[in-house]
Amino acid sequence: MVSAASNRSKADQDPATWLPSAAGYRCQYVTDWVADKLRWGLSIDADEQMALAQTLGQCPDRPVTVIPAR
């Protein structure tokens, strides 16, 4: 759960322009982001890919769990 102000600050930004301020939550955030993109077959742009790769590089051996869409 996040505060309303925190939710508004994120708006509709992707990981290239916004990451959680709590560094300890960033790995979970980006793995969830990747899982959602895979689940729904969504594309990513170059800036988003670079931000995801950079952040995931700090998350060794962090699994990405994808729940198939029905």
C-alpha positions in Angstrom: 0.0 0.0 0.0 1.3 3.5 -0.8 0.2 7.0 0.1 -1.9 9.0 -2.3 0.9 11.4 -2.8 3.3 8.6 -3.7 0.8 7.1 -6.1 0.3 10.5 -7.8 4.1 11.0 -8.2 4.3 7.7 -10.1 1.3 8.5 -12.4 1.7 6.5 -15.5 5.5 6.4 -15.6 7.5 3.4 -16.4 10.8 2.3 -14.7 12.8 4.5 -17.0 11.4 7.6 -15.3 10.2 6.3 -11.9 11.3 3.7 -9.4 10.2 3.3 -5.8 12.1 5.6 -3.4 12.6 2.5 -1.1 15.7 0.9 -2.6 14.8 -2.4 -0.9 11.6 -2.7 -2.9 13.0 -1.9 -6.4 13.9 -5.5 -7.2 10.4 -6.6 -6.4 8.9 -3.7 -8.4 10.9 -4.4 -11.6 10.4 -8.2 -11.5 6.6 -7.6 -11.1 6.8 -5.1 -14.0 8.6 -7.6 -16.2 6.1 -10.4 -15.2 3.1 -8.2 -16.1 4.7 -7.2 -19.5 5.3 -10.9 -20.3 1.9 -12.0 -19.0 0.0 -9.6 -21.3 2.5 -9.6 -24.2 3.2 -5.9 -23.9 6.2 -4.3 -25.5 8.9 -2.1 -23.9 10.8 0.8 -25.4 14.6 1.1 -25.4 14.7 3.5 -22.3 12.5 1.2 -20.3 14.6 -1.9 -21.3 17.8 -0.1 -20.2 16.3 0.9 -16.9 15.0 -2.6 -16.2 18.4 -4.2 -17.1 20.2 -1.7 -14.9 17.9 -2.3 -11.9 17.7 -6.1 -12.4 21.5 -6.2 -12.5 21.4 -5.2 -8.9 19.0 -8.1 -8.1 21.1 -11.3 -8.6 19.1 -14.5 -8.9 15.8 -12.7 -8.4 13.1 -14.9 -10.1 10.5 -13.5 -12.3 7.2 -15.3 -11.8 4.7 -15.0 -14.7 1.1 -16.1 -14.1 -0.3 -16.9 -17.6 -3.3 -14.8 -18.6 -6.5 -16.7 -19.1 
